[in-house]
Amino acid sequence: MHALSFRYGQRHVGEIEAARRIADEAGVRRHHLLDIDLAVFGGSALTADIDVPKDRDLAPSSSGAGPIPITYVPARNTIFLSYALAFAEVIDSTDIFIGVNALDFSGYPDCRPQYIAAFERMANLATRAGVEGSRALRLHTPLISLSKAGIIRLGASLGVDYSLTTSCYDPEADGAACGRCDACQLRLKGFAEAGLEDPIRYAAAQREAPR
């Protein structure tokens, strides 16, 4: 099993450090860390000098969808999956896994089942193996239809050490999660609904789960 992580110009390195810890814990054969500078384009609070939104109301609107937040990084998953697709061809793999979620999420368009299905179709049109018909590439999204609580319960049942993980978009200088960005709110809500304690550190007085 190979794993890919990306330094793409994001505002902190905490997620890269967490990816290294998780890859080591999981016994990944090789963890590849790739550099892509999406900060040259900007356009996101995660890659540009734009404030990360805090304390947003993440309850679904009456229309079922709200505006895509400024933390969306333009085409990020398409870029990541394109790298994964190229690597899969090189190592003769037919399976790519990505942890996107389309239930408890911030509304990113590249986390939806329609997007994943479209990318898989494209992948099988754009690769030698797909064109020659020797094998079909599969894009696996085991978390896509689970709630955050469901994801946390599943991970706990599989022995995931959540103290190795991170979710925060805008952590403190000491690495503590802010507890107020969309990612923190969804994480805290998930742990609360799962009836489990979140083992990571949060900034003082920012650990109450959103209602």
Sine and cosine of phi, psi and omega as CSV:
sin_phi,cos_phi,sin_psi,cos_psi,sin_omega,cos_omega
0.00,0.00,0.77,-0.64,0.07,-1.00
-0.94,-0.34,0.49,-0.87,0.06,-1.00
-0.78,-0.62,0.59,-0.80,0.05,-1.00
-0.90,-0.44,0.73,-0.68,0.17,-0.99
-0.78,-0.63,0.41,-0.91,-0.12,-0.99
-0.78,-0.62,0.78,-0.62,0.28,-0.96
-1.00,-0.02,0.98,-0.22,-0.14,-0.99
-0.92,-0.40,0.29,0.96,-0.03,-1.00
1.00,-0.06,0.26,0.97,0.01,-1.00
-0.91,0.41,0.34,-0.94,-0.20,-0.98
-0.96,0.28,-0.21,0.98,0.05,-1.00
-0.51,-0.86,0.32,-0.95,-0.06,-1.00
-0.99,-0.15,0.06,1.00,-0.07,-1.00
-0.84,0.54,-0.63,0.78,-0.04,-1.00
-0.95,0.32,-0.51,0.86,0.07,-1.00
-0.93,0.38,-0.70,0.72,0.04,-1.00
-0.89,0.46,-0.64,0.76,0.04,-1.00
-0.91,0.42,-0.65,0.76,0.02,-1.00
-0.88,0.48,-0.64,0.77,0.05,-1.00
-0.89,0.46,-0.71,0.71,-0.01,-1.00
-0.88,0.48,-0.71,0.70,-0.05,-1.00
-0.92,0.40,-0.66,0.75,0.01,-1.00
-0.88,0.47,-0.66,0.75,0.04,-1.00
-0.90,0.44,-0.71,0.70,-0.03,-1.00
-0.89,0.45,-0.59,0.81,-0.07,-1.00
-1.00,0.10,-0.10,0.99,-0.01,-1.00
0.94,0.33,0.55,0.83,0.02,-1.00
-0.87,0.49,0.70,-0.72,-0.03,-1.00
-0.85,0.52,-0.73,0.68,0.07,-1.00
-0.46,-0.89,0.74,-0.67,0.03,-1.00
-0.97,-0.25,0.92,-0.40,-0.05,-1.00
-0.99,-0.10,0.81,-0.58,0.03,-1.00
-0.94,-0.35,0.90,-0.43,-0.11,-0.99
-0.94,-0.34,0.57,-0.82,0.00,-1.00
-0.96,-0.26,0.85,-0.53,0.08,-1.00
-0.69,-0.73,0.82,-0.57,-0.08,-1.00
-0.99,-0.12,0.99,0.13,0.06,-1.00
-0.97,0.26,-0.18,0.98,0.05,-1.00
-0.91,0.42,-0.36,0.93,0.03,-1.00
-0.91,0.41,-0.42,0.91,0.06,-1.00
-1.00,-0.02,-0.55,0.83,-0.07,-1.00
0.93,0.37,-0.60,-0.80,0.06,-1.00
0.99,0.12,0.11,0.99,-0.02,-1.00
-0.53,-0.85,0.52,-0.86,0.08,-1.00
-0.92,0.38,-0.25,0.97,0.02,-1.00
-1.00,0.02,-0.25,0.97,-0.06,-1.00
-0.77,-0.63,0.05,1.00,-0.04,-1.00
-0.66,-0.75,0.14,-0.99,-0.01,-1.00
-0.99,0.16,0.93,0.37,0.00,-1.00
-0.77,-0.64,0.71,-0.71,-0.03,-1.00
-0.89,0.45,0.68,-0.73,0.11,-0.99
-0.96,0.27,0.81,-0.59,0.02,-1.00
-0.87,0.49,0.62,-0.78,0.01,-1.00
-0.80,-0.61,0.50,-0.87,0.12,-0.99
0.85,0.52,0.55,0.84,0.06,-1.00
-0.95,0.30,0.50,-0.86,0.13,-0.99
-0.99,0.17,0.93,-0.38,-0.07,-1.00
-0.99,-0.14,0.15,0.99,0.06,-1.00
-0.91,0.41,0.63,-0.77,0.01,-1.00
-0.85,0.52,0.63,-0.78,0.04,-1.00
-0.98,0.20,0.18,-0.98,-0.01,-1.00
-0.90,0.44,-0.43,0.90,0.02,-1.00
-0.99,0.11,-0.16,0.99,0.03,-1.00
1.00,-0.03,-0.16,0.99,0.00,-1.00
-0.42,-0.91,0.60,-0.80,0.06,-1.00
-0.93,-0.37,-0.07,-1.00,0.03,-1.00
-0.91,0.40,0.51,-0.86,0.04,-1.00
-0.94,0.34,0.81,-0.59,-0.11,-0.99
-0.95,0.30,0.29,-0.96,-0.06,-1.00
-0.94,0.34,-0.18,0.98,0.08,-1.00
-0.98,0.20,-0.15,0.99,0.12,-0.99
-0.89,0.45,0.78,-0.63,0.05,-1.00
-0.99,-0.15,0.89,-0.45,-0.10,-0.99
-0.78,0.62,0.85,-0.53,0.11,-0.99
0.88,0.47,0.32,0.95,-0.11,-0.99
-0.85,0.53,-0.77,0.63,-0.05,-1.00
-0.92,0.38,-0.52,0.85,0.07,-1.00
-0.90,0.44,-0.67,0.74,0.03,-1.00
-0.91,0.40,-0.74,0.68,0.00,-1.00
-0.86,0.51,-0.73,0.69,-0.05,-1.00
-0.93,0.37,-0.50,0.86,0.05,-1.00
-0.91,0.41,-0.66,0.75,0.10,-1.00
-0.88,0.47,-0.71,0.71,-0.01,-1.00
-0.89,0.46,-0.61,0.79,0.01,-1.00
-0.90,0.43,-0.70,0.71,0.03,-1.00
-0.88,0.47,-0.67,0.74,-0.01,-1.00
-0.93,0.38,-0.64,0.77,0.02,-1.00
-0.86,0.51,-0.64,0.77,0.05,-1.00
-0.88,0.47,-0.66,0.75,-0.06,-1.00
-0.91,0.40,-0.65,0.76,-0.04,-1.00
-1.00,-0.09,0.17,0.99,0.06,-1.00
0.86,0.51,0.72,0.70,0.03,-1.00
-0.98,-0.20,0.56,-0.83,0.04,-1.00
-0.96,-0.28,0.05,1.00,-0.15,-0.99
-0.73,-0.68,0.80,-0.60,0.10,-0.99
-0.86,-0.52,0.73,-0.68,0.01,-1.00
-0.91,-0.42,0.67,-0.74,0.07,-1.00
-0.63,-0.78,0.62,-0.78,-0.13,-0.99
-1.00,-0.06,0.62,0.79,0.01,-1.00
-0.94,0.35,0.42,-0.91,0.00,-1.00
-0.67,-0.74,0.70,-0.71,-0.07,-1.00
-0.89,-0.46,0.25,0.97,-0.01,-1.00
-0.94,-0.33,-0.94,0.35,0.10,-1.00
-0.99,-0.11,1.00,0.09,-0.05,-1.00
-0.55,-0.83,0.04,-1.00,-0.09,-1.00
-1.00,0.00,0.05,1.00,0.05,-1.00
0.99,-0.12,0.33,0.94,-0.01,-1.00
-0.93,0.38,0.72,-0.69,-0.06,-1.00
-0.93,0.37,-0.42,0.91,-0.04,-1.00
-1.00,-0.03,0.42,0.91,0.13,-0.99
-0.89,-0.45,0.04,1.00,-0.13,-0.99
-1.00,0.04,0.49,-0.87,0.03,-1.00
-0.83,0.55,-0.60,0.80,0.00,-1.00
-0.88,0.47,-0.64,0.77,0.02,-1.00
-0.91,0.41,-0.72,0.70,-0.02,-1.00
-0.87,0.49,-0.70,0.71,0.01,-1.00
-0.89,0.46,-0.64,0.77,0.00,-1.00
-0.92,0.39,-0.65,0.76,0.01,-1.00
-0.92,0.40,-0.64,0.77,0.02,-1.00
-0.88,0.47,-0.66,0.75,0.06,-1.00
-0.88,0.48,-0.72,0.69,0.01,-1.00
-0.87,0.49,-0.68,0.73,-0.03,-1.00
-0.86,0.52,-0.61,0.79,-0.02,-1.00
-0.98,0.17,-0.23,0.97,0.12,-0.99
-1.00,0.00,-0.38,0.92,-0.19,-0.98
-0.97,-0.26,0.03,1.00,-0.05,-1.00
-0.90,-0.44,0.44,-0.90,0.01,-1.00
-0.87,0.49,-0.69,0.72,-0.02,-1.00
-0.89,0.46,-0.64,0.77,0.01,-1.00
-0.92,0.39,-0.67,0.74,-0.03,-1.00
-0.94,0.35,-0.65,0.76,-0.01,-1.00
-0.98,0.21,-0.21,0.98,0.06,-1.00
0.98,0.22,0.26,0.96,-0.04,-1.00
-0.97,0.23,-0.49,0.87,0.01,-1.00
-0.27,-0.96,0.53,-0.85,0.06,-1.00
-0.99,-0.15,0.69,-0.72,0.05,-1.00
-1.00,0.07,0.68,-0.73,0.01,-1.00
-0.91,-0.42,0.69,-0.72,0.06,-1.00
-0.96,-0.29,0.91,-0.42,-0.11,-0.99
-0.98,-0.20,0.74,-0.67,0.00,-1.00
-0.75,-0.66,0.96,0.28,-0.13,-0.99
-0.91,0.42,-0.26,0.97,-0.05,-1.00
-0.96,-0.27,0.00,1.00,-0.26,-0.97
-0.90,0.44,-0.54,0.84,-0.08,-1.00
-0.95,-0.32,0.20,0.98,0.01,-1.00
-1.00,-0.07,0.52,-0.85,0.18,-0.98
-0.95,0.30,0.24,-0.97,0.07,-1.00
-0.87,0.50,-0.64,0.77,0.04,-1.00
-0.88,0.47,-0.65,0.76,0.03,-1.00
-0.90,0.44,-0.65,0.76,0.04,-1.00
-0.89,0.46,-0.70,0.71,-0.03,-1.00
-0.91,0.41,-0.67,0.74,0.05,-1.00
-0.89,0.45,-0.68,0.73,0.02,-1.00
-0.87,0.49,-0.74,0.68,0.02,-1.00
-0.86,0.51,-0.69,0.73,0.01,-1.00
-0.88,0.48,-0.63,0.77,0.00,-1.00
-0.92,0.39,-0.41,0.91,0.01,-1.00
-1.00,-0.09,0.03,1.00,0.05,-1.00
0.99,0.11,0.38,0.93,0.02,-1.00
-0.91,0.41,0.74,-0.67,0.09,-1.00
-1.00,-0.01,0.99,-0.15,-0.08,-1.00
-0.94,0.34,-0.22,0.98,0.07,-1.00
-0.93,0.36,-0.29,0.96,0.03,-1.00
-0.99,0.11,-0.19,0.98,-0.17,-0.99
-0.99,-0.15,0.22,-0.98,0.11,-0.99
-0.55,-0.84,0.43,-0.90,0.03,-1.00
-0.73,-0.69,-0.35,0.94,-0.21,-0.98
-0.90,0.43,0.68,-0.73,0.09,-1.00
-0.98,0.18,-0.43,0.90,-0.16,-0.99
-0.59,-0.81,0.93,0.37,-0.06,-1.00
-0.94,0.33,0.30,-0.95,0.08,-1.00
-0.93,0.36,0.20,-0.98,-0.02,-1.00
-0.87,0.49,-0.49,0.87,0.00,-1.00
-1.00,0.04,0.11,0.99,0.04,-1.00
1.00,-0.06,-0.13,0.99,0.01,-1.00
-0.92,0.40,0.66,-0.75,0.03,-1.00
-0.93,0.37,0.56,-0.83,-0.08,-1.00
-0.95,0.31,-0.52,0.85,-0.02,-1.00
0.98,0.19,0.02,1.00,-0.13,-0.99
-0.82,-0.58,-0.33,0.94,0.03,-1.00
-0.95,0.30,0.17,-0.99,-0.02,-1.00
-0.83,0.55,-0.70,0.71,-0.07,-1.00
-0.90,0.44,-0.66,0.75,0.03,-1.00
-0.92,0.40,-0.69,0.72,0.00,-1.00
-0.87,0.50,-0.70,0.71,-0.01,-1.00
-0.92,0.39,-0.62,0.78,0.03,-1.00
-0.90,0.44,-0.76,0.65,-0.02,-1.00
-0.88,0.48,-0.66,0.75,0.04,-1.00
-0.88,0.48,-0.68,0.74,0.00,-1.00
-0.89,0.45,-0.72,0.70,0.02,-1.00
-0.90,0.45,-0.66,0.76,0.01,-1.00
-0.89,0.46,-0.71,0.71,-0.02,-1.00
-0.94,0.35,-0.46,0.89,0.04,-1.00
-0.99,0.16,-0.18,0.98,-0.01,-1.00
0.95,0.31,0.49,0.87,-0.04,-1.00
-0.84,-0.55,0.39,-0.92,0.01,-1.00
-1.00,0.02,0.75,-0.66,0.07,-1.00
-0.99,0.17,0.87,-0.50,-0.13,-0.99
-1.00,0.08,-0.06,1.00,-0.03,-1.00
-0.99,0.12,0.26,-0.97,-0.01,-1.00
-1.00,0.06,0.66,-0.75,0.08,-1.00
-0.87,-0.50,0.43,-0.90,0.10,-0.99
-0.85,0.52,0.48,-0.88,-0.07,-1.00
-0.80,0.61,0.71,-0.71,0.10,-1.00
0.90,0.44,0.40,0.92,-0.02,-1.00
-0.86,-0.52,0.42,0.91,-0.14,-0.99
-0.97,-0.26,-0.04,1.00,-0.02,-1.00
-0.93,0.36,0.74,-0.67,-0.03,-1.00
-0.93,0.37,0.65,-0.76,0.05,-1.00
-0.89,0.45,0.49,-0.87,0.02,-1.00
-0.98,-0.20,0.00,0.00,0.00,0.00
